[in-house]
Amino acid sequence: MEEAFEAYAAGHADGSAGLRDRQRADHPETGDDYRIGVVDGSVAAFQAELVAEVRRLLGENR
């Protein structure tokens, strides 16, 4: 179970950075966890960029 959490966390970090590790994604035991982490990290990065752009358009300086 710990390996699955580690794979997800690595995937989330890679997804947030716009990266993907093919070797981890293809791992037979933890590849699914890694890929889900990549997707979640990508979504989180997109949301952060979207919020920042909306704030910029509204003239907020946060």
MOHU-V568534 format. One record per backbone hydrogen bond with DSSP energy under -0.5 kcal/mol. NH is the residue of the N-H (numbers start at 0). CO is the residue of the C=O. Records with the same first field share a line. If there is no record, write none. Layout:
NH=CO + CO
This chain:
4=0
5=1
6=2
7=3
8=4
9=5
10=6
11=7
12=8
13=9
14=10
15=11
16=12
17=13 + 14
18=13
21=19
24=20
25=21
26=23
30=26
33=29
34=30
35=31
36=32
37=33
38=34
39=35
40=36
41=37
42=38
43=39
44=40
45=41
46=42
47=43
48=44
49=45
50=46
51=47
52=48
53=49
54=50
55=51
56=52
57=53
58=54 + 55
59=54
